[in-house]
């Protein structure tokens, strides 16, 4: 699971709307982050999470690793389906 989505749901227990209000980011931006449509987590979000006691560097690294795994899944499924 996307580490941002996991943090939001399992740890912070927030809806997307609540996370949007907390981070002052649009609902659409949060959906894009949770769907892996951005390469980097918005700085504003990292600052808020850092203020809540979460290490922004660890969150960024976890997100980058998750995104890479998701990209690999797509590439692997593409190569498998074209053989």
Secondary structure, 3 states (H helix, E strand, C coil): CCHHHHHHHHHCCCCHHHHHHHHCCCHHHHHHHHCCCCCCCCHHHHHHHHHCCCCHHHHHHHHHHHHHHHHHHHHHHHHHHCC
